């Protein structure tokens, strides 16, 4: 029906957006009244204008043949420019359904976007990045539908529950009465609604499914009513058509998807929008166009009904806040000086409300970025009280989270939690109805905080930044690279020093004796040139003058006294971008004076400065700082450094950091004073004395110390003490070895070996120690011939120098037996172990730990040869001794019990194996902790046992716990973690869950190849296994049955000690990453002499 009066463009509040002409035809049939079209010269898009229940509606369609998110974004942009008061959008049309156990989605049903969990109703599934493991990680977040539309959705859902009868078919009959020509194209098809299994492919040559195998259809209960069902939840949007059932299910499982489509992701963050999709196919290879017309019409009928329950005057009643919200943590700075041009530039950008709605203030630390942002905030609020101003300090993730929560509370947002607050604020500030706002993010210096995901389920903070023409985001940062990435354009204001007049005024304001600059104008002018007008330098200089009550001339004389040091500080030795030739660096000048003052006032603080200059400047554990004085003296010294702002505390006061330039300045100062070499040697000796062993209880400590040891090793000054340098290399290498970083460990330990040989000789204790450790690294890398060669060389020297029965010689023999075992040379390994047991019994005693370890290893060799009775006798004898000597709960006793449980499993005595394994696990949990490597080994062993018993769900539960814990404790790429991944993949494969097992084994393979190379034997076997599974998934062949590896544990021996240092740990995990030697085997992992899964 034609209208008598066409509303003006400002009277349209709702946009109805379609992607296909078919959808637009269905939408047009919903109009109660049609208005004249706009003149062709006034619009980029073609619009159909009309009314539904007194709502003025704009109908538009994407350009023919141009679909996807980009096209949708362009259409919305033109819509908003043509109809300036548009408030809401409804994206209505067809989509591909995702049937599941929880959602019985069928052809002709309707899916409506609604927030669920962490998603706002629509997710862009193809937007993200590839992670280091080769997997695709989703990033970004789309806005949720506006509250008015969600309220209407709830109303419709409630009405449907109460009335039971559907409104869609009734309304469809009415449409066909009014538009009989639509009946043929939009009626429910006679074709059967068929859902095929995701793995069953449609014949490419067939246009219909008449030739498809009915046996491949999934069984579904028939519906009693023909009325389409309505489903609410998450809709997946992307730039391509999904035509594969396996891919459909994989994506849907990750995000709990009900439907796929191609336009919503381009609209949700530009126009508050609800998505309504009629299901026309199942996103598989069987999709066709038979159901498109019917699906488009049912979606259109739902959308029309939705509009009918929205109050007509909703848009007119909604009012803006009369005054803005103020969340700024600082009072106005009464001493703020100058910067008028920057203030005007920023205010113009903020108030103009067009162009880019982000900017950044970038510059050197101390140049005054925060103070400019603070002044802008107060001037904006004064000029327009309706402006809301929010402030987020980006010092830590915790500070950012708290700031978001404070803003949410001030805005009185409902139902906010720590999990949803950032999304809630983004949604609120991105809406068109909110008052104008300014968001200041101060000290955004850390790229990791803003550009990298915060966790496995939390995207990068940058994705939570609101986007709207009604708001503006202002960053302050020292990092211009980060500023460019955050702003996304050239809107970056770079700050330089203050002009001379402003600098004098600021300096005067900062002084207690304000007459000083006027009384000595010559000294003032010189001082301003020396300090270059940098606000931080002026502030530090004024503070020093105020504290010491000296004159300006005296302060200048202190600067002049340090001329040679100043030249050094300004020279290329800074090794940084901050380089000068003929002018003094103001911050360095101020810092140098502070160095001298600290030396005079606190010797210990000066010692701490010198020590920190020799290690990494960031994340310095307080436990690493030399502590040979009282706790009070240490606190006082650190307090002096904090008072001069040379260090800052972080992470619950356990760590301190020093500014990078201060760190470099102190190093230059020490070098100029001729102290740097001795300071480096002193720091190296301290680190060598306190560096912990590589055993698990100390893992967190040595991981914190590693970066600082690595910095020390890079110092040329350490070359003057090759023995100390070799010792630190060895210790760091051991820790890298324990962390599974074998290639890095090899470089350090080999360098230590070569340096020791050159400086100390081939027979020196330190040289032999480094050779033995290098052999262990070679074993872990699978380079067994090289390991054997090293061990043989060490053994000959040990025999010649110490004798054949010396404990250190026996250790080498045990390590050599381990190599033979790994090579499958069982007879030679057995001969060595028998010899070792006899010798250790005679020399060390039958109850010595080394003797018992040899017995354990010999039992393992027997197991590999299926000599189970002999193995059991040895294990029982060894275990009884350990129980008597060490106690039942001693870790070594538990190792023996665990090995015995493994033996029972191999003998088929599964009940005994389970009983013993559970006892070991519970004791380890209580004594060692739930995350200790030995506890995880017990859980892994039980997972293998349960798998042997066919208890796959219990096996999966244990396997998943082990994998996730190792990821968290050891890291995602640690060999132990990789083994857990492979184990869990095999469990899933045995459950016939190929869709879960294949991606997991694929991730394992990628990480394995990255760490050990494409030609590594285990990598090759994993690739063959993966190909077998993939073939089985596609029905090409049946995979071989999974069997249990029968290979026994290796020998593990104690390394001799470096004299003067702490006892190194028992070196475990010589090869904890064994992939099955035959296709279909379970991964066999062992730690120590313990047989695990």
Secondary structure, DSSP 8 states (H G I E B T S, - for coil): -B-SS---GGG--EEEEESSHHHHHHHHTT-SEEE----GGG-SS-EEEEEETTEEEEEEE--TT--SHHHHHHHHHHHHHHSTT--EEEEEEEEEE---SS----TT-EEEE--BTTB-SEEETT-EEE-TTS-EEE--------HHHHHHHHHHHHHHHHH-S-SHHHHHHHHHHH-GGGHHHHS--SS----B-TT----TT-SSSTTS-GGGB------S--S--EEEEEEEE-SS----HHHHHHHHHHHTEEEEESSGGGTTTTS-EEEEEEEEE-SSTT--STTHHHHHHHHHHHHHHHHHTS-TTHHHH----SS--EE-SS---TT----HHHHHHHHHHHHH--S--EEEEE-STTSSHHHHHHHHHHHHHHH-TT-EEEEEE-SSHHHHHHHHHHHHHHHT-TT--TTTHHHHHHHHHHSTTS--EEEEEET---HHHHHS-SBTTB--GGGG----TTEEEEEEES-HHHHHHHH-SS-EEE-----HHHHHHHHHHH-SSTTHHHHTHHHHHHHHHHHTT-HHHHHHHHHHHHHHT--HHHHHHHHHHTHHHHHHHTSGGG-SS---SSS--HHHHHHHHHHHHHHHH-HHHHHHHHHHTTS-SSSEEGGGS---S-HHHHHHHHHHHHHTTSEEEETTTTEEEE-HHHHHHHHHHHHHTT-HHHHHHHHHHHHHHH---SSGGGHHHHHHHHHHHHHHHH-GGGGG-HHHHHHHHHHHHHHHHHTT-HHHHHHHHHHHHHHHHHHH-TTSHHHHHHHHHHHHHHHHTT-HHHHHHHHHHHHHHHHHHH-TTSHHHHHHHHHHHHHHHHTT-HHHHHHHHHHHHHHHHHHT-TTSHHHHHHHHHHHHHHHHTT-HHHHHHHHHHHHHHHHHHT-TTSHHHHHHHHHHHHHHHHTT-HHHHHHHHHHHHHHHHHHT-TTSHHHHHHHHHHHHHHHHTT-HHHHHHHHHHHHHHHHHHT-TTSHHHHHHHHHHHHHHHHTT-HHHHHHHHHHHHHHHHHHH-TT-HHHHHHHHHHHHHHHHHTTS------B---------------TTS--------TTTTB--SSTTB--B-EETTEE--
